[in-house]
Amino acid sequence: MLHKKTIHELRAIAQGYGVPDLFGKSVTQLVQAIELKQQGMVVVADPLPARPEYDARLMTRSPSRKTDESEITALLQPYITRGLHLTFPEPEQWHMRWGVREDTGTTRMPLRAVLRCAEVLFAAK
């Protein structure tokens, strides 16, 4: 797309990116300089923490059993260290927030579902 621009348009774009020596560069050099600046501006997302290889707490269990707050906190500790805010506003409810994204659930959910909620919050940024 940049190759279709005129040299004047390329100079204006390059000036916006802070490319030095605008008038000493050819069209090809300006395009390359702009593309290098654009690549430097790309934000690389951090990978999600690895799931535990085997954890019996992530197994499905009957919905009548209630999960303890300490179990949820221990499971989500890698996410909490990366900025997840986890609260328990009511006795059987949890609330997690990361940036502007939020999710709420009950402590009767299986731990694998709570972990999945945290993964979705971090993956959709």
C-alpha positions as CSV (number, residue, x, y, z in Angstrom):
1,M,0.0,0.0,0.0
2,L,2.9,2.4,0.7
3,H,4.3,1.8,-2.7
4,K,1.3,3.5,-4.3
5,K,1.9,6.7,-2.4
6,T,3.6,9.7,-3.8
7,I,7.0,10.8,-2.5
8,H,5.3,13.8,-0.8
9,E,2.8,11.6,1.0
10,L,5.6,9.2,2.0
11,R,7.6,12.2,3.4
12,A,4.5,13.3,5.4
13,I,4.0,9.8,6.8
14,A,7.7,9.4,7.6
15,Q,7.8,12.8,9.3
16,G,4.9,11.6,11.6
17,Y,6.9,8.6,12.6
18,G,10.0,10.7,13.2
19,V,12.2,9.3,10.4
20,P,15.3,11.5,10.0
21,D,16.7,12.9,6.7
22,L,13.4,12.9,4.8
23,F,14.7,14.7,1.8
24,G,17.8,12.6,1.3
25,K,15.9,9.3,0.9
26,S,14.4,7.8,-2.2
27,V,10.8,6.4,-2.4
28,T,12.1,2.9,-1.6
29,Q,14.2,4.1,1.4
30,L,11.2,6.0,2.8
31,V,8.9,3.0,2.5
32,Q,11.5,0.8,4.3
33,A,12.0,3.4,7.0
34,I,8.2,3.7,7.6
35,E,7.8,-0.1,7.7
36,L,10.6,-0.4,10.2
37,K,9.0,2.2,12.5
38,Q,5.6,0.5,12.2
39,Q,7.2,-2.9,13.2
40,G,8.7,-1.3,16.2
41,M,5.3,0.0,17.4
42,V,3.6,-3.4,17.4
43,V,2.7,-4.5,20.9
44,V,3.5,-8.1,21.6
45,A,1.1,-9.7,24.0
46,D,2.5,-11.7,26.9
47,P,1.7,-15.5,26.7
48,L,-0.8,-16.8,29.2
49,P,0.6,-18.7,32.2
50,A,0.8,-22.4,31.6
51,R,-2.0,-24.6,32.9
52,P,-1.1,-27.1,35.6
53,E,-0.3,-30.4,33.9
54,Y,-2.5,-32.4,36.3
55,D,-4.5,-30.9,39.1
56,A,-7.2,-32.9,40.8
57,R,-9.0,-29.7,41.7
58,L,-9.7,-29.1,38.0
59,M,-11.7,-32.3,37.7
60,T,-15.5,-32.1,37.3
61,R,-17.4,-32.6,40.6
62,S,-21.0,-32.4,41.6
63,P,-22.3,-28.8,41.6
64,S,-23.5,-29.0,45.1
65,R,-20.0,-28.9,46.5
66,K,-18.7,-25.4,47.2
67,T,-15.1,-24.3,46.4
68,D,-13.1,-22.5,49.0
69,E,-11.9,-19.0,48.4
70,S,-8.3,-20.0,49.2
71,E,-8.5,-22.7,46.4
72,I,-9.6,-20.2,43.9
73,T,-7.0,-17.7,45.0
74,A,-4.2,-20.3,44.8
75,L,-5.3,-21.5,41.4
76,L,-5.4,-17.9,40.0
77,Q,-2.1,-16.8,41.6
78,P,-0.2,-16.5,38.3
79,Y,-2.9,-14.2,37.0
80,I,-3.1,-12.2,40.2
81,T,0.7,-11.5,39.9
82,R,0.1,-10.2,36.4
83,G,-2.6,-7.7,37.6
84,L,-5.9,-9.6,38.0
85,H,-8.1,-8.2,40.8
86,L,-10.0,-11.0,42.6
87,T,-12.6,-10.3,45.2
88,F,-15.3,-12.2,47.0
89,P,-18.2,-9.7,47.4
90,E,-20.7,-12.3,48.8
91,P,-20.2,-15.6,50.6
92,E,-20.7,-17.7,47.5
93,Q,-19.6,-15.3,44.8
94,W,-16.3,-14.3,43.2
95,H,-15.5,-11.3,41.0
96,M,-12.5,-10.8,38.9
97,R,-11.4,-7.7,37.0
98,W,-8.5,-7.0,34.6
99,G,-8.4,-3.6,33.1
100,V,-11.9,-2.8,31.9
101,R,-13.0,-6.4,31.5
102,E,-14.9,-8.1,34.4
103,D,-16.4,-11.5,35.2
104,T,-18.4,-12.8,38.1
105,G,-19.4,-16.3,39.1
106,T,-20.3,-18.6,42.0
107,T,-18.0,-20.6,44.2
108,R,-20.0,-23.7,43.2
109,M,-18.5,-23.6,39.8
110,P,-15.8,-26.2,39.0
111,L,-12.3,-24.7,39.3
112,R,-11.6,-25.5,35.6
113,A,-14.5,-23.1,34.8
114,V,-13.0,-20.3,37.0
115,L,-9.6,-20.8,35.4
116,R,-11.2,-20.6,31.9
117,C,-12.9,-17.3,32.9
118,A,-9.5,-15.8,33.8
119,E,-7.9,-17.1,30.6
120,V,-10.7,-15.4,28.6
121,L,-10.1,-12.1,30.4
122,F,-6.4,-12.1,29.6
123,A,-6.7,-13.5,26.0
124,A,-9.2,-10.9,24.7
125,K,-7.1,-7.8,25.2
